[in-house]
Amino acid sequence: MNFLEPERAVLDRFLPGLDKRLAALPQPERERPGGPALPLFKAAGGPALLVPAEHQGLGISAEDAVSLQRAVGARSPSLAVATTMHHLSVAGLVQAYEVAQGMEWMLLEAVADQRLLVASGFAEGRPGQSILDSSIKAHQDGDDVVLNGAKKPCSLSASMDLLSVSVALDDGRARSSPWPWSPPPPPASPCTRSGAASSWPARRATRSGCGTSAYRRIW
C-alpha cells in the first residue's frame, strides 16, 4: 500500500475526480492566491461534506473527514487550511441545529445545494482568548442588527459565500450561535469587498484566502 493511499481512496469516494484534477496542476498554480484549487473543491461538492444527508449533504463521518483532509493537504496545503475552517463552521451549524431545532437546517441545505463556502468569525486569533468572547460588537437598530469590529486572521475572507460569526451584544450579553451573513458581490479586486452599508477588506491575502475581515455597520 502506498503512502496516503487510504486517504486518497476516501477523497475519491466522496469527491470523485478532485484528487486527479489537483494533481494535474503545477504546485505553484495550486497554491497561488485566486488559483483554481478552491473552485475545483466547490465544483466537486466539497462544501457539502459535513452537512448531514438529511439536509442534502454528503454526511461524511469525522474519521473519514480527517482522512480526506489529509489527502487534500498533501496536494494543496492552502486548500486544506481554508476548507478546514469551512468544515468547522458547518459542524457548528449542525450542532446548533441539533440543540435548538431552529432554522439552521435551511442554511445547511443551502450550503449543500448551492455549494456555499462558510468563513468563520469566531476565533479571535489571540492566545488564551475564548472564541465566544468576541471583539465584534452588535446592537439593534430598528429591524436591523449592526455589527462593528474586526476578526483577523480570517480564512476564506476573500472567497466566502457566508460568514458565521460570534458577536457581543451592546447589552453585555454574547451571542454564540452562528450568525450567517452574505457579503456583497465581489468587485474587480479579489482582496476587497465593499458596499454601501458594509466594509469587507481582506488585507494581506494569502494562499488560503486568509486576511482581515473588518466590519463597519454590517447588518
N, C-alpha and C positions, 0 to 999 in steps of 0.2 A: 504494500500500500504506500502510495506516495504521500509526501508531506502535504497536509491540508486537503487531502482527497475527500475525507468525510465531510469537512466543512463546505467544500465546493459542491458536493452532492446535495447538501441541504439548500445551498443557494440556487442550484439548478432546479430543485424540486419546487421551490416557492416563487422564484423569479426566473423562469426559463430564459436562457439566452443572454442574461445580463453579464455573466462572467466572461463569456466569449467576446461580447462587444467591448467590455472594458479591456480585456487582454489584447484586443486588436489595436488599441490606441497606444501611441508612444507615451511613456511615463510623464514627460512634461505636459503633454496635452491633457492627461487625466487630472493633473494637479493644478493647472493654471486657473486663476480666478475667471469665472464666467465660462469655464470649459464645458465639455459635453457630458461629464460624469453624472452630474445631478439630473439633467434632463433624461438621461438614459435610465436612471433609477426610477424616476417618476413614470416614464413610459412603460417600464416593466411592472408597474403596480406596487412598487416598494412602500409608498405611504400607507397602504392598507395592511401591512404585515401584522401589526399588533392589534388591529381592530378585530373584535370577535366576529366569528362567522355569522352570528345572529344579526349583526349590523352591517352585513355585506362585505366584511373584511376577510383576510386570509387566516386569522385565528392562530398564528404561529405560537408555539409554546416558548417559555422562557429559555429552555435549553437549546432549542433549535434557533432561537433568535440570536443567542450568543455565538453559536457556530456560524450562522450566516454573516454576522458582523465581522467575525474573524476572516472569513473568505473575502468580504468586501474590502476590509482593511489591507489585506495582502495585495490587492490590486490597486487600491486608491485610498491611502490613509486619510486624506482630507474628506473624502466621501463618507468614510466610516465615522469620523468625528461629527460631521454635520448631521448625518442621519441618526446617530445615536441620540442627539438632542431632540430630534423629531419623535423618535420612539419613546423617549422619556415623557414627553408632553402627551402623547397618545395614551400611554399607560396611566398617566394621571387622570385623563378624561374617563378612562374605563373604570378606574377606582371611584371617581366622583359619581359616576352613574350607578355603580353597584351600591353605594352608600345612600345617595339621595333619591335615586329613581326619578330624576328630573328630566330636563330636555337635552341632556348631554348626548343622548342617543342620536339626535338629529345631526350634531356635529360629527360624531363618529361615522355615520353613514355618508355624510358629505365628504369627509376625508377619504374614505374608501372609494366612493363612487367617482368623485372628481379628482382624485389623486392629489390632494392638497398637502402641502408641507407646513408643519406647525413649528414655529420658533418658540423658545422658552424664555420668558422674562421673570423667572422665579429666582434662581440663584444670583446673588449679588456680586460674586467674584471677590469677596473679602474673607480672609481667614477667620474661622470661628463664627461667621455671620449665619444666622438662621435664614433659610430660604423663605420663611414666612414673615420675617421682619424686613419688609420691603422699604426701599428708599423711594419708591414710586408712590406718589400721593394721589388721592382721588377725592372729589367732592361732588355733591349733587348740584346740578344747575338746571332747575326745572325738570324736564323729562330727560335731560342728558346727564351722563356721568363724565366728568372732565378729569383726565389723567395728566400729571406733570411729574417729570423726573427723568432718569436715565438708567439703563442697565448695560453694563459692559464687563467683559466681552459678551457678545450675543451671537451665537452660531445661527446661521441662516438669516441674519438681519437683512441681507441684500437679496434673499431668494425666497422668503417665506410667502405663503398664501394666507396663513392665520397666525395670530400671536396668542399664546397662553401666558397670562401674567398674574402675579400676586401683587396686590396694592394695599396700602394703608389708608383707611378712610379718615376723613378730616374730623370725625368724632372720636378718634383714637382707637377704633377697632380695626382689625386686619381682616381683609377678605382673602382667604387662601384657596378658594376654588378657582378653577381655570377661568380666565377672562378672555374669550376669543375676540380678536379684532382683526378685521380685514384691512390691510394697508391700501392706500390709493394706488392707482395704476402706476407702474414704474415709468419714470421719464427716460430720456435718452441715455443718461449715465446710470450704470448699474449700482453706483456707490451712493446714490442719494434718492430718497423718496420724499416728496413734499406735496402738500395740498393746502387748500385754503384754510383748513382748520387743523392742520397737523404738521409736524416736522419729523422726518424719519432719516436723519443722516446715519450712514453706516461707514464711519471713518476707519481707516487702516484695514480695509477689507483684505482678507487673506484667502488662502486656497479653500478653506472650509466655509467661506461666506461669513466669516466671523468679523464683527466690527462693533460699533457702539450704536445702540438703539436709544435715541433721545425722544422724549415725549413732551410736547407742548400743546396743551389744550386738544388732546385727542379724546374723542367721545364716539 
